[in-house]
Amino acid sequence: MLSENILTKEWVKDRLAIEEAVAQISKIILSPESADFVKVLSILGKAASADRAYIVRFPYGNSDEIVYSHEWFDEACTASMKHRSSELCNLFTPSFLQALMCNENLMIPDTNVLSTECSMEKAILKSRIVRSLLIIPSFTSSGSLTGCIGFENTREPKEWLGEEVQTLRIISGMISIYWERSEIFNALKESEEKYRILYEDVKKTEAVYRSLINSSADAIMMSGMDGGIVYVNPSFSNLFGWTLDEMQGSKTCFMPHSEKYLYEGLVKDMIGKGTPLRNLECRRGTKEGKLIDVSLSVSRFDDHEENPAGMLFIYRDITERKQLEAQLIQAQKMEAVGTLAGGIAHDFNNNLQGIFACTEILLMGKDEAHPDYSKLKTIEKSVERASNLTKQLLVFGRKIDNRFEPVDLNNEVRQVSNILERTIPKMISIKLDLDDCIRMINADPGQLEQVMMNLGVNARDVMPEGGVLYFKTEEVFFDEKYCAANPCFKTGDYVLLSVSDTGCGMTEDVLAHIFEPFFTTKKKGKGTGLGLSMVYGIVKEHGGNITCTSIPGNGTTFKIYFPIPESMGKKRKEIQSGALIKGNHETILLVDDEETNRELGKEILEGFGYNTITAKDGESALICYQENRDRINLVVMDLIMPGMGGAACLKEIIKFDPDARVIISSGFTSDKTMLDSLKYAAKDFINKPYNIKMMLSVIQGVLSRE
């Protein structure tokens, strides 16, 4: 990536150097005085990073002779190069001249690789100490070869890029035009009779200049010093929408008012000093009223008496680049959210583990009739929701993978409905139409909630005066005929979730882009344009499909189709509560850096028939295991701890006792490779916060293995 950025910077640097050369050479050639070709060559040679540059003029109708030539040497080259200037006439061999007459650029990136067929040319180039060569022909407006400009590198191979060559061709054309213009002016002095013919040639020359401007990919506008527009090129019309007829003579301002003060100050300084304004990033309005991002360069041009005659404006559309920059910023924000969530996940889940354990201890021995039972269950559910919230942030930041499980969509809709009722304005009512007979789907509950919350919040924003938000579930079946007409669906059963609102609706133009990343109709700062694109991505990750229908003034309906796996039944299998499995006085080493978790864990384990030893870090756990190897049946170890963490401690324990039984527990780990290796080396893995039944089940499962 760094190499690519360096290449890009070098390309931009070379590009700007060539463009600056065009501007300087234009001023020299357009000067009413004779052009200083030595100065032109100096500018050209430096801009093209050449060691030697020359301009050669052929007589009309005879390219076997050289009328005159100008040559320039880079100061860094050795003095021995200069005595070879007399050999320039030998360079134009018949094969070289034939290529030039066919209007071909003669480019040799490396003279060392020339074929044996070009032995004469190779010998000539070697005598001139040429390693790479570029010669660009110059033609008259009538199509005759009139000369050329050449560039040579003596030290290393070089391949000129297409855009660079094209710009140099423009300069070659300008030199050709200069030669023609000079001859026209000389002819005017010689004969009044020739004036009419020469005038036609001048018109042709003007057409070439106009063609150069008209062919520019950038939008170009020219104005007088009074601000009246005198010319716009086709690219300007394509970008902004106004034609030359609409703009000519007017002073139409398509500049946002917020930028007017800064712009006027810059232009005023430029008019007074003549200093060009380059690559100013700003916004300009189009004929349709849309603001676009552009890079603006402005320069003042003078008349034949060097008096300020007008202004040249060059606009380059940078909308796409700005969009890419915005996407990069949003991606960095998402990464920051994931990094933040990953940083707090472990400590947060450790704290939740203490709350969860205390709540379960208090619930033990209490039936539903107990006055504290419902309150304790509320705490238990809140802990679960807090843990799920952390998981959602981690999934959002791509720090953990999705966890799919059998889900009752109706239950998820009811939970989201309860949240929305407490968060959206009271004038928006929520109505549910849920089919109790729908089957389970395989999904990530946290991401289902995110989908419905995003759609609910969007519905709130389009109903500022109130309305109704509908959630509906049902089962649908798509046969082969339907799927043939709709390739995004596969034959089978689906659970359909419909989310509808009575808001303002959307036009067809907006509807065509709603799932695109960073597309939003909200005001700046009110939305990122990521909500619906994330909804779309989540649905696709679940193997489903999403459609949207909307009519302006009549609301919007999103339909989300989740496939039903063949193994799913009509109802969720309830987990049998039953009696919790007790131990048989096995000894467990519990390792955790949180004192609360150690104390509560010990209390729970001893309450269920296990002897428990605790350790606060990896170092003390390793010493304890080495001293009590024969009596310790199992190690339950936290993964992330100060000092020797769980990963290092696990390796040392396995090294000391390859048959050791270790269960790893953690609130979060962002290193998937390490986590996989731990799962392989350890006997099992349990995520915090975990409940008593989950912990005892995992412990019993590991102890029962041979």
VOMIZA-616558 format. One record per residue (C-alpha): x, z, y; residue in three letters. Coordinates in steps of 0.25 Angstrom, whole numbers, plus 5000, padded with zeros to 4 digits. Each point is the difference from the previous one (the first is absolute). Example, Ala and Ser with C-alpha at 12.3 -4.5 7.8 and 13.67 -1.06 7.14 Angstrom:
BEGIN
xx; zz; yy; residu
5049; 5031; 4982; ALA
5006; 4998; 5014; SER
***
This chain:
BEGIN
xx; zz; yy; residu
5000; 5000; 5000; MET
5012; 5003; 5009; LEU
5006; 4987; 4997; SER
4987; 4993; 5003; GLU
4999; 5007; 5014; ASN
5014; 4996; 5003; ILE
4998; 4986; 4997; LEU
4987; 5000; 5008; THR
5007; 5006; 5012; LYS
5012; 4989; 4999; GLU
4989; 4989; 4999; TRP
4993; 5006; 5012; VAL
5013; 5001; 5008; LYS
5004; 4985; 4996; ASP
4986; 4996; 5004; ARG
5000; 5006; 5013; LEU
5014; 4995; 5003; ALA
4996; 4985; 4997; ILE
4987; 5002; 5009; GLU
5008; 5006; 5011; GLU
5010; 4988; 4999; ALA
4988; 4990; 5001; VAL
4995; 5007; 5013; ALA
5014; 4999; 5006; GLN
5003; 4986; 4996; ILE
4986; 4996; 5005; SER
5004; 5005; 5013; LYS
5013; 4993; 5000; ILE
4995; 4987; 4995; ILE
4988; 5000; 5010; LEU
5009; 5003; 5011; SER
5000; 4988; 5010; PRO
5015; 5000; 5000; GLU
5009; 4995; 4988; SER
4999; 5009; 4988; ALA
5012; 5008; 4996; ASP
5002; 4996; 4986; PHE
5012; 5010; 4998; VAL
4991; 5011; 5004; LYS
4988; 4995; 4991; VAL
5010; 4999; 4988; LEU
5005; 5014; 5003; SER
4985; 5005; 5000; ILE
4997; 4992; 4988; LEU
5012; 5004; 4992; GLY
4999; 5015; 5002; LYS
4985; 5000; 4997; ALA
5002; 4992; 4987; ALA
5012; 5009; 4996; SER
5009; 4988; 4999; ALA
5015; 4999; 5001; ASP
4999; 4986; 5006; ARG
4989; 4992; 5007; ALA
5000; 4986; 5006; TYR
4991; 4990; 5006; ILE
5002; 4985; 4997; VAL
4994; 4988; 5008; ARG
4999; 4987; 4993; PHE
4998; 4987; 5008; PRO
4986; 4994; 4999; TYR
4999; 4991; 4988; GLY
5014; 5003; 4995; ASN
5002; 5013; 4992; SER
5014; 4996; 4996; ASP
5007; 5004; 5013; GLU
4999; 5013; 5008; ILE
4998; 4999; 5015; VAL
5004; 5014; 5002; TYR
5000; 5013; 4994; SER
5001; 5015; 5004; HIS
5006; 5011; 4991; GLU
5000; 5015; 5000; TRP
5008; 5010; 4992; PHE
4997; 5014; 4997; ASP
5011; 5009; 5007; GLU
5002; 5007; 4986; ALA
5005; 4987; 4994; CYS
5014; 4997; 4999; THR
5007; 4991; 5010; ALA
5004; 4991; 4989; SER
4985; 4994; 5000; MET
5001; 4994; 5014; LYS
5010; 4989; 4996; HIS
4990; 4995; 4990; ARG
4990; 4996; 5011; SER
5006; 4986; 5000; SER
4995; 4998; 4986; GLU
4985; 5002; 5003; LEU
4998; 4985; 5000; CYS
5004; 4999; 4986; ASN
4989; 5010; 4996; LEU
4989; 4989; 5001; PHE
5002; 4993; 4987; THR
4990; 4989; 4996; PRO
4993; 5010; 4991; SER
4999; 5010; 5011; PHE
4995; 4990; 5010; LEU
4990; 4995; 4990; GLN
4994; 5014; 4998; ALA
4999; 5002; 5015; LEU
4993; 4986; 5003; MET
4990; 5004; 4990; CYS
4997; 5012; 5008; ASN
5005; 5010; 4990; GLU
5007; 5013; 5003; ASN
5014; 4999; 4994; LEU
5002; 5014; 4994; MET
5012; 5004; 4991; ILE
4999; 5015; 4997; PRO
5014; 5000; 4993; ASP
5009; 4988; 5000; THR
5007; 5006; 4988; ASN
4989; 4995; 4991; VAL
4999; 4986; 5005; LEU
4999; 4990; 4989; SER
5011; 4990; 4997; THR
4992; 4989; 5005; GLU
5003; 5006; 5014; CYS
5015; 5001; 4999; SER
5002; 4993; 5013; MET
4991; 5009; 5007; GLU
5006; 5012; 4993; LYS
5014; 4996; 5004; ALA
4996; 4998; 5015; ILE
4993; 5014; 5000; LEU
5011; 5006; 4994; LYS
5010; 4995; 5010; SER
4991; 5006; 5011; ARG
5000; 5013; 4992; ILE
4985; 5000; 4999; VAL
4993; 5009; 4989; ARG
4985; 4997; 5004; SER
4994; 4989; 5009; LEU
4987; 4997; 5007; LEU
4998; 4987; 5008; ILE
4986; 4998; 5007; ILE
4997; 4986; 5005; PRO
4994; 4997; 5014; SER
4991; 4988; 5001; PHE
4994; 4993; 5012; THR
4985; 4999; 5002; SER
5001; 4986; 4995; SER
5006; 5005; 4987; GLY
5014; 4996; 5001; SER
5012; 5009; 4996; LEU
5007; 5004; 5013; THR
5009; 5012; 4996; GLY
5000; 5013; 4993; CYS
5004; 5015; 5001; ILE
5009; 5006; 4989; GLY
5004; 5014; 4996; PHE
5011; 5004; 4991; GLU
5005; 5013; 4993; ASN
5014; 5000; 4996; THR
5001; 5014; 4994; ARG
4988; 5001; 4990; GLU
4988; 4992; 4994; PRO
4987; 5001; 5008; LYS
4986; 4994; 4997; GLU
4992; 4999; 5013; TRP
4985; 5004; 4998; LEU
4988; 4991; 5002; GLY
4995; 5006; 5013; GLU
5014; 5000; 5006; GLU
5002; 4986; 4997; VAL
4987; 4996; 5006; GLN
5003; 5007; 5013; THR
5014; 4993; 5000; LEU
4992; 4987; 4998; ARG
4992; 5003; 5013; ILE
5013; 5003; 5007; ILE
5005; 4986; 4995; SER
4988; 4994; 5005; GLY
5001; 5006; 5013; MET
5015; 4995; 5001; ILE
4994; 4986; 4996; SER
4990; 5001; 5011; ILE
5010; 5004; 5010; TYR
5008; 4988; 4997; TRP
4988; 4991; 5001; GLU
4996; 5007; 5013; ARG
5014; 4998; 5006; SER
5000; 4985; 4997; GLU
4986; 4999; 5006; ILE
5005; 5007; 5013; PHE
5012; 4991; 5000; ASN
4992; 4987; 4998; ALA
4991; 5005; 5012; LEU
5011; 4999; 5009; LYS
5005; 4987; 4995; GLU
4987; 4992; 5001; SER
4986; 5002; 5006; GLU
4995; 4990; 4990; GLU
5003; 5009; 4989; LYS
4992; 5012; 5005; TYR
4987; 4996; 4993; ARG
5007; 4999; 4986; ILE
5008; 5013; 5003; LEU
4987; 5007; 5004; TYR
4994; 4997; 4986; GLU
5012; 5006; 4994; ASP
4999; 5013; 5008; VAL
4985; 5001; 4995; LYS
5005; 4999; 4986; LYS
5010; 5011; 5003; THR
4989; 5009; 5006; GLU
4992; 4997; 4987; ALA
5012; 5005; 4991; VAL
5000; 5013; 5008; TYR
4985; 5001; 5000; ARG
5001; 4998; 4985; SER
5010; 5010; 4998; LEU
4991; 5011; 5007; ILE
4988; 4995; 4993; ASN
5007; 5001; 4986; SER
5004; 5015; 5003; SER
4993; 5010; 4990; ALA
5000; 5010; 5012; ASP
4989; 4999; 5010; ALA
5006; 4995; 5013; ILE
4993; 5001; 5014; MET
5006; 4995; 5014; MET
4995; 5004; 5013; SER
5004; 4998; 5015; GLY
5006; 5011; 5008; MET
4986; 5003; 5005; ASP
4995; 5003; 4986; GLY
4992; 4988; 4998; GLY
5001; 4994; 4986; ILE
5005; 4986; 4999; VAL
5003; 4999; 4985; TYR
4997; 5006; 4987; VAL
5005; 4994; 4986; ASN
4991; 4998; 4988; PRO
5005; 5013; 4993; SER
4995; 5008; 5012; PHE
4986; 4994; 4998; SER
5001; 5003; 4985; ASN
5004; 5014; 5003; LEU
4991; 5004; 5012; PHE
4989; 4990; 4999; GLY
5001; 4993; 5014; TRP
5003; 4986; 5002; THR
5009; 4993; 5011; LEU
4987; 4995; 5007; ASP
4994; 5014; 5000; GLU
5013; 5007; 5005; MET
5006; 4990; 5010; GLN
5000; 5004; 5014; GLY
4994; 5014; 4997; SER
5006; 5013; 5001; LYS
4992; 5006; 4988; THR
5005; 5014; 4996; CYS
5000; 5003; 4985; PHE
5008; 5012; 5002; MET
4994; 5014; 4996; PRO
4998; 5009; 5013; HIS
5009; 5011; 4994; SER
5012; 4991; 5000; GLU
4998; 4993; 5013; LYS
5008; 5010; 5008; TYR
5012; 5000; 4991; LEU
5000; 4984; 4999; TYR
4999; 4998; 5015; GLU
5012; 5009; 5002; GLY
5008; 4992; 4990; LEU
4996; 4987; 5005; VAL
5003; 5003; 5015; LYS
5014; 5004; 4996; ASP
5002; 4988; 4992; MET
4995; 4991; 5011; ILE
5009; 5006; 5010; GLY
5013; 5000; 4992; LYS
4997; 4989; 4990; GLY
5003; 5009; 4988; THR
4992; 4995; 4988; PRO
4991; 5010; 4993; LEU
5002; 5000; 4985; ARG
4992; 5004; 4988; ASN
4990; 5010; 5007; LEU
4990; 5005; 4990; GLU
4986; 5000; 5006; CYS
4986; 4996; 4998; ARG
4992; 4989; 5005; ARG
4985; 4996; 4999; GLY
4995; 4987; 4994; THR
4989; 4991; 5004; LYS
4991; 5008; 4990; GLU
5003; 5013; 5006; GLY
5009; 5005; 4989; LYS
5013; 5007; 5003; LEU
5013; 4995; 4993; ILE
5014; 5005; 4999; ASP
5010; 4990; 5006; VAL
5015; 5000; 5004; SER
5001; 4995; 5014; LEU
5012; 4993; 5006; SER
5000; 4995; 5015; VAL
5010; 4992; 5008; SER
5000; 4994; 5014; ARG
5004; 4985; 5001; PHE
5005; 4994; 5013; ASP
4997; 4986; 5006; ASP
5011; 4990; 5003; HIS
5004; 5008; 5012; GLU
5002; 5013; 4992; GLU
4988; 5006; 5007; ASN
4990; 5008; 4991; PRO
4990; 4989; 4995; ALA
4992; 5008; 4989; GLY
4999; 5009; 4988; MET
5002; 4997; 4986; LEU
4992; 5010; 4990; PHE
5003; 5000; 4985; ILE
4990; 5008; 4991; TYR
5003; 5002; 4985; ARG
4989; 5006; 4992; ASP
5005; 5013; 4993; ILE
4987; 5005; 4995; THR
5004; 4999; 4985; GLU
5013; 5007; 5003; ARG
4992; 5011; 5007; LYS
4991; 5002; 4989; GLN
5012; 5001; 4990; LEU
5005; 5011; 5009; GLU
4987; 5007; 5000; ALA
4999; 4999; 4985; GLN
5014; 5006; 4999; LEU
4997; 5011; 5009; ILE
4987; 5003; 4992; GLN
5008; 4999; 4987; ALA
5010; 5010; 5005; GLN
4988; 5010; 5004; LYS
4995; 4999; 4986; MET
5014; 5003; 4994; GLU
5001; 5012; 5010; ALA
4986; 5005; 4995; VAL
5005; 4999; 4986; GLY
5013; 5006; 5003; THR
4993; 5012; 5007; LEU
4991; 5002; 4989; ALA
5011; 5000; 4990; GLY
5007; 5010; 5008; GLY
4989; 5010; 5000; ILE
4993; 4997; 4987; ALA
5009; 5009; 4992; HIS
4999; 5012; 5009; ASP
4985; 4998; 5002; PHE
4997; 4999; 4986; ASN
5008; 5012; 4997; ASN
4991; 5008; 5009; ASN
4988; 4994; 4994; LEU
5005; 5004; 4987; GLN
5000; 5015; 5004; GLY
4986; 4999; 5006; ILE
4995; 4992; 4987; PHE
5006; 5011; 4991; ALA
4994; 5012; 5008; CYS
4986; 4993; 5000; THR
5000; 4997; 4985; GLU
5005; 5015; 4997; ILE
4988; 5005; 5009; LEU
4990; 4990; 4993; LEU
5004; 5005; 4986; MET
4990; 5009; 4994; GLY
4989; 4997; 5011; LYS
4988; 4992; 4996; ASP
4992; 4991; 5010; GLU
4991; 5012; 5004; ALA
5011; 5007; 5006; HIS
4999; 5001; 5015; PRO
5014; 4995; 5002; ASP
5000; 4989; 4990; TYR
4995; 4989; 5009; SER
5010; 5004; 5011; LYS
5011; 4999; 4990; LEU
4996; 4987; 4995; LYS
4999; 4995; 5014; THR
5015; 5004; 5002; ILE
5004; 4993; 4987; GLU
4993; 4987; 5004; LYS
5007; 5001; 5014; SER
5013; 5001; 4993; VAL
4997; 4988; 4992; GLU
4996; 4992; 5012; ARG
5013; 5005; 5007; ALA
5008; 4995; 4989; SER
4993; 4987; 4999; ASN
5002; 4998; 5015; LEU
5015; 5001; 4998; THR
5000; 4990; 4989; LYS
4992; 4990; 5009; GLN
5011; 5001; 5010; LEU
5010; 4998; 4990; LEU
4993; 4988; 4994; VAL
4998; 4995; 5014; PHE
5015; 5001; 5003; GLY
5003; 4994; 4986; ARG
5007; 5012; 4996; LYS
4992; 5002; 4987; ILE
4992; 4990; 4991; ASP
4985; 5000; 4999; ASN
4994; 5009; 4989; ARG
4988; 4993; 4994; PHE
4990; 5008; 4992; GLU
4986; 5000; 4996; PRO
4991; 5002; 5012; VAL
4986; 5002; 5003; ASP
4998; 4991; 5012; LEU
4987; 5007; 5004; ASN
5007; 5014; 5001; ASN
5011; 4993; 5009; GLU
4989; 4994; 5009; VAL
4993; 5014; 5001; ARG
5013; 5007; 5004; GLN
5004; 4989; 5011; VAL
4985; 5001; 5005; SER
5002; 5015; 5002; ASN
5013; 4998; 5008; ILE
4994; 4989; 5008; LEU
4988; 5008; 5004; GLU
5009; 5010; 5006; ARG
5009; 4990; 5007; THR
4992; 4989; 5006; ILE
4990; 5002; 5011; PRO
4986; 5006; 4997; LYS
4992; 4988; 5004; MET
5006; 4992; 4989; ILE
4992; 5003; 4987; SER
5006; 4998; 4986; ILE
4991; 4996; 4989; LYS
5003; 4999; 4985; LEU
4994; 4991; 4989; ASP
5008; 5004; 4988; LEU
4997; 4995; 4986; ASP
5002; 5012; 4990; ASP
5002; 4991; 4988; CYS
5013; 4993; 5005; ILE
5012; 5001; 4991; ARG
5013; 5006; 5003; MET
5011; 4991; 5006; ILE
5015; 5001; 4999; ASN
5005; 5004; 5014; ALA
5008; 5009; 5009; ASP
4991; 5010; 5006; PRO
5008; 5002; 5013; GLY
5001; 4985; 5003; GLN
4985; 4998; 4997; LEU
4998; 5011; 5011; GLU
5009; 4992; 5009; GLN
4992; 4987; 4998; VAL
4987; 5007; 5003; MET
5005; 5008; 5012; MET
5006; 4988; 5006; ASN
4987; 4992; 4999; LEU
4992; 5012; 5005; GLY
5009; 5002; 5012; VAL
4999; 4985; 5003; ASN
4985; 5001; 4999; ALA
5000; 5012; 5010; ARG
5008; 4991; 5010; ASP
4990; 4989; 5000; VAL
4988; 5009; 5002; MET
5003; 5008; 5013; PRO
4985; 5002; 5003; GLU
4997; 5004; 4986; GLY
4995; 4994; 4987; GLY
5000; 5001; 4985; VAL
5011; 4999; 4990; LEU
4996; 4997; 4986; TYR
5007; 5002; 4987; PHE
4995; 4994; 4987; LYS
5005; 4999; 4986; THR
4995; 4991; 4989; GLU
5005; 4993; 4987; GLU
5001; 4985; 5000; VAL
5004; 4989; 4990; PHE
5007; 4987; 5002; PHE
4999; 4989; 4990; ASP
5009; 4989; 4998; GLU
4992; 4990; 5008; LYS
5001; 5009; 5012; TYR
5015; 5003; 4998; CYS
5002; 4985; 4999; ALA
4994; 4998; 5014; ALA
5007; 5013; 5005; ASN
5014; 5000; 4994; PRO
5004; 5014; 5006; CYS
4990; 5006; 4990; PHE
5002; 5002; 4985; LYS
4989; 5000; 4990; THR
4995; 5014; 4998; GLY
4993; 5013; 5005; ASP
5003; 5005; 5014; TYR
4996; 5012; 5008; VAL
4995; 4995; 5014; LEU
5002; 5009; 5012; LEU
4993; 4995; 5012; SER
5003; 5006; 5014; VAL
4991; 4995; 5011; SER
4998; 5004; 5015; ASP
4990; 4996; 5011; THR
5011; 4997; 5010; GLY
5003; 4988; 5009; CYS
5005; 4991; 4989; GLY
5011; 4990; 5000; MET
5001; 4985; 5003; THR
5005; 4990; 4990; GLU
5014; 4999; 5007; ASP
5002; 5015; 4999; VAL
4995; 5000; 4986; LEU
5010; 4990; 4995; ALA
5012; 5009; 5005; HIS
4995; 5015; 4997; ILE
5009; 5002; 4988; PHE
5012; 4995; 5006; GLU
5011; 5010; 5003; PRO
5001; 5004; 5015; PHE
4987; 4993; 5004; PHE
4991; 5008; 5008; THR
4989; 4998; 5010; THR
5002; 5014; 5006; LYS
5007; 5003; 5013; LYS
5015; 5003; 5001; LYS
5002; 5014; 4995; GLY
4987; 5001; 4993; LYS
5004; 4993; 4987; GLY
5012; 4995; 4992; THR
4993; 4989; 4992; GLY
5004; 5006; 4987; LEU
4987; 5007; 4996; GLY
4993; 4988; 4993; LEU
5013; 4994; 4995; SER
5003; 5013; 4993; MET
4985; 5000; 4994; VAL
5002; 4986; 4995; TYR
5014; 5004; 4994; GLY
4994; 5013; 4993; ILE
4988; 4992; 4994; VAL
5010; 4989; 4995; LYS
5009; 5011; 4994; GLU
4988; 5005; 4992; HIS
4997; 4986; 4995; GLY
4988; 4999; 5008; GLY
4994; 4990; 5011; ASN
4995; 5003; 5014; ILE
4990; 4991; 5008; THR
4995; 5001; 5014; CYS
4987; 4994; 5006; THR
4996; 5002; 5015; SER
4991; 4995; 5010; ILE
5002; 5002; 5015; PRO
4990; 5011; 5004; GLY
4995; 5003; 4986; ASN
5011; 5008; 4994; GLY
5011; 4999; 4989; THR
5000; 5002; 4985; THR
5013; 5001; 4992; PHE
4998; 4999; 4985; LYS
5011; 5005; 4991; ILE
5000; 4997; 4985; TYR
5007; 5009; 4990; PHE
5002; 4995; 4986; PRO
4995; 5009; 4989; ILE
5010; 5001; 4988; PRO
4993; 4998; 4987; GLU
5004; 5014; 4995; SER
4992; 5007; 5012; MET
4988; 5007; 4996; GLY
4987; 5003; 5008; LYS
5005; 5014; 5004; LYS
5012; 5008; 5002; ARG
5004; 5008; 4989; LYS
5000; 5014; 5004; GLU
5012; 5008; 4997; ILE
4997; 5011; 4991; GLN
5003; 5014; 5006; SER
5002; 5008; 4988; GLY
5009; 5012; 4998; ALA
5014; 4998; 5006; LEU
5011; 4999; 4989; ILE
5008; 5013; 4999; LYS
5015; 5000; 4996; GLY
5006; 5008; 4989; ASN
5010; 5008; 5008; HIS
5010; 4988; 5002; GLU
5010; 5002; 5011; THR
4999; 4991; 5012; ILE
5011; 4999; 5011; LEU
4992; 4997; 5013; LEU
5009; 4994; 5011; VAL
4995; 4998; 5014; ASP
5006; 5003; 5014; ASP
4987; 5005; 5005; GLU
4998; 5015; 4997; GLU
4985; 4999; 5001; THR
5000; 4989; 4989; ASN
5009; 5008; 4991; ARG
4992; 5013; 5001; GLU
4986; 4993; 4998; LEU
5006; 4991; 4989; GLY
5005; 5012; 4993; LYS
4987; 5007; 5001; GLU
4992; 4989; 4995; ILE
5010; 4997; 4988; LEU
5001; 5015; 4996; GLU
4985; 5001; 5001; GLY
4999; 4989; 4990; PHE
5010; 5005; 4990; GLY
5013; 4995; 5004; TYR
5013; 5008; 5003; ASN
5005; 4995; 5013; THR
5014; 5000; 5007; ILE
5001; 4995; 5014; THR
5012; 4994; 5008; ALA
5000; 4996; 5015; LYS
5010; 4988; 4999; ASP
5007; 4991; 4991; GLY
5013; 5008; 4999; GLU
4993; 5013; 4995; SER
4991; 4992; 4991; ALA
5012; 4994; 4993; LEU
5007; 5013; 4998; ILE
4987; 5007; 4995; CYS
4998; 4989; 4990; TYR
5014; 5000; 4995; GLN
4999; 5015; 4998; GLU
4986; 5000; 4994; ASN
5001; 4987; 4992; ARG
4995; 5005; 4987; ASP
4987; 5007; 5006; ARG
4996; 4990; 5010; ILE
4990; 4990; 4994; ASN
4997; 4992; 5013; LEU
5004; 4998; 5014; VAL
4990; 4996; 5011; VAL
5009; 4996; 5012; MET
4997; 4995; 5014; ASP
5007; 4987; 5004; LEU
5004; 5002; 5014; ILE
5007; 5013; 5003; MET
5012; 5004; 5009; PRO
5014; 5000; 4994; GLY
5000; 4995; 4986; MET
4986; 4992; 5000; GLY
4992; 4998; 4988; GLY
5006; 4987; 4996; ALA
5014; 5005; 4999; ALA
4996; 5013; 4993; CYS
4992; 4992; 4990; LEU
5013; 4992; 4997; LYS
5008; 5012; 4998; GLU
4990; 5007; 4991; ILE
4998; 4987; 4991; ILE
5015; 4999; 5000; LYS
5001; 5015; 4995; PHE
4988; 4999; 4991; ASP
4996; 4986; 4996; PRO
4987; 5005; 4993; ASP
4996; 5008; 5013; ALA
4985; 4999; 5003; ARG
4998; 4998; 5015; VAL
4988; 4997; 5009; ILE
5003; 4994; 5014; ILE
4990; 5003; 5011; SER
5000; 4996; 5014; SER
4992; 4997; 5013; GLY
5007; 4987; 5002; PHE
5012; 4991; 4997; THR
5002; 4987; 5007; SER
5011; 4995; 4990; ASP
4993; 4993; 4989; LYS
5012; 4997; 4992; THR
5004; 5015; 5000; MET
4986; 5004; 4997; LEU
4999; 4990; 4988; ASP
5013; 5006; 4994; SER
4995; 5014; 5002; LEU
4988; 4997; 4992; LYS
5008; 4994; 4989; TYR
5010; 5012; 5000; ALA
4989; 5010; 5002; ALA
4989; 5002; 4990; LYS
4989; 4999; 5010; ASP
4997; 4999; 5015; PHE
4989; 5007; 5008; ILE
4997; 4997; 5015; ASN
4997; 5012; 5010; LYS
4990; 5005; 5003; PRO
4995; 5002; 4985; TYR
4989; 5009; 4995; ASN
5001; 5010; 4989; ILE
4994; 4991; 4989; LYS
5009; 4989; 5003; MET
5013; 5008; 5000; MET
4996; 5008; 4987; LEU
4996; 4986; 4993; SER
5014; 4994; 5004; VAL
5007; 5013; 4995; ILE
4992; 5000; 4987; GLN
5003; 4985; 4998; GLY
5015; 5002; 5001; VAL
5001; 5012; 4992; LEU
4992; 4994; 4989; SER
5009; 4988; 4998; ARG
5011; 5000; 4990; GLU
***
